[in-house]
C-alpha cells in the first residue's frame, strides 16, 4: 500500500493530501530513510513522522485498504 494512503487509513494523518505534503517536505521516514508518498508500506516497517518539534514513531502491524475508526489503532503500535 502507498505510504500516503496508509497514513490516512490508519488515521495517523487525517487527510491524504496532508500526508502527501508531509512526505514531499521530507518529514516522513520509513526505516530511517526519507520516503516519498508513493513508497510501499508493509507489516514490520517503522514509520517516523515529524510534527513541528515533536516526532511520532510507529511500527506497522497490519496493512488494510479500509478499516473502521475503532479498528484503525490496530494497524500500528507506538514506539
C-alpha positions in Angstrom: 0.0 0.0 0.0 1.2 3.5 -0.7 2.5 5.5 2.3 0.1 8.4 2.0 -2.9 6.1 1.9 -1.7 4.1 4.9 -1.2 7.3 6.9 -4.8 8.3 6.1 -6.4 4.8 6.7 -4.5 4.4 10.0 -5.6 7.9 10.9 -2.0 9.0 11.8 -2.7 11.9 9.5 -6.3 13.0 8.8 -6.2 13.7 5.1 -4.3 12.1 2.2 -3.3 15.5 0.8 -1.8 16.5 4.1 0.1 13.1 4.1 1.3 13.8 0.6 2.6 17.3 1.6 4.4 15.8 4.7 6.1 13.3 2.5 7.1 15.9 -0.1 8.6 18.1 2.7 10.7 15.1 3.9 9.1 14.8 7.3 8.2 11.1 6.9 10.8 8.4 7.3 10.4 4.6 6.7 13.0 2.5 8.4 15.2 5.6 8.9 15.1 6.7 5.2 13.2 9.7 3.8 10.2 8.4 2.0 8.0 9.6 -0.9 4.2 9.4 -0.8 4.3 6.6 -3.3 6.7 4.4 -1.2 5.4 0.9 -0.4 4.4 0.1 3.3 4.4 -3.4 4.6 4.0 -5.0 8.1 7.1 -4.6 10.2 8.1 -1.2 8.8 8.9 1.6 11.2 7.4 4.9 10.2 8.6 8.2 11.8 6.6 11.4 11.3 7.8 14.9 12.2 5.1 17.2 13.5 6.9 20.5 14.2 9.2 19.9 17.2 7.6 16.5 18.0 8.2 13.2 16.3 5.9 10.2 16.3 7.4 6.8 15.7 5.2 3.7 15.0 5.6 0.1 13.8 3.2 -1.1 11.1 1.4 -4.2 12.3 -1.1 -4.7 9.5 -1.9 -3.2 6.1 -5.6 -3.0 5.1 -7.4 -0.9 2.4 -10.2 0.2 4.6 -10.9 0.0 8.4 -13.4 1.4 10.8 -12.4 4.2 13.0 -12.3 2.0 16.1 -10.0 -0.6 14.4 -7.6 1.9 12.9 -5.5 1.8 16.1 -4.8 -1.9 15.5 -2.8 -1.2 12.3 0.2 0.3 14.1 2.0 0.3 17.5 3.6 3.4 19.0 7.3 3.0 19.8 
